[in-house]
Amino acid sequence: MSSTVNNLVRNPAVSTGSTLLHDTWWICWRELKRLWGQKMRIIMTLLQPVLWLTLMGNMFQRMAAIPGFPAKSYLDYMAPGIVMMVTLFGGIFGGMSIVWDRRFGYLQKLLAAPISRTAIVTGKMLSIAIQAAFQALVILGLALLMGAHFAAGPVGALALVLLAVLTSQVFAAFSLALGAVITSHEALMAVTNFFTMPLMFTSNAMMPLEMMPAWLAKVAMFNPLSYGINPMRTLFLSGWEWSSLAQGIVVLGAAAAAATMLASGMFRRSIA
């Protein structure tokens, strides 16, 4: 567990003043290395989208026959929602690592090392982004194997991954901000669980805005998930729609930047 700290301390670049990018990478590398040692977690991460696609795809497949439904197949409509759901879960539980690091004393070792405090936050966010990108590609591959149509073609997969990564960063930063001030694992679980499902059901992940109650459709317009799902869904259903894609990237990028600054500020303040 302390290999990352040792690498940081031994590296000459660190002793003369580390860079944010360098420190971010080493924190990210430690998170990925720890994930690789948790084989059951990796297996569950891969199985979860299969279950969502299979169960929800079969449960709601007749919805595509409802007049006015925007897709011929519910699988085409639902696949972007599953990507966003898995991305949301991966991001919003990211703050747990701060709590665990604090509990096992690893956070104190990091704080004693000559590294940027902001890098502790951005490194963890980068590892979550890499996981989100991998999961998005896995879900896309599974959806295609199950018969989904991806209108944007192979290059569109890059746009899909970008949207998933930006979305993951919004919620990862939010969760890390919570983890900076909530020291109890149980309390942080309760808070993040409180937000998870409302975020899903106040977005258009599973249901078109036109089929929601008017008040819920208005709430969905303020939900960051909707700005990831809308352009991702156009990639599946109709291909490249640059205005929708640009809007999603701009809104999610701005939200991710603001959330990162919030998380970094709260983390530095909590250890001051």
Salt bridges, closest charged atoms under 4 A:
ASP23 OD1 - HIS22 ND1 3.31
GLU31 OE2 - ARG30 NH1 2.88
GLU31 OE1 - ARG34 NH2 3.07
GLU31 OE2 - LYS124 NZ 2.68
ASP101 OD1 - ARG30 NH1 3.17
ASP101 OD1 - ARG34 NH1 3.60
ASP101 OD2 - LYS124 NZ 2.69
GLU186 OE1 - ARG103 NH2 3.97
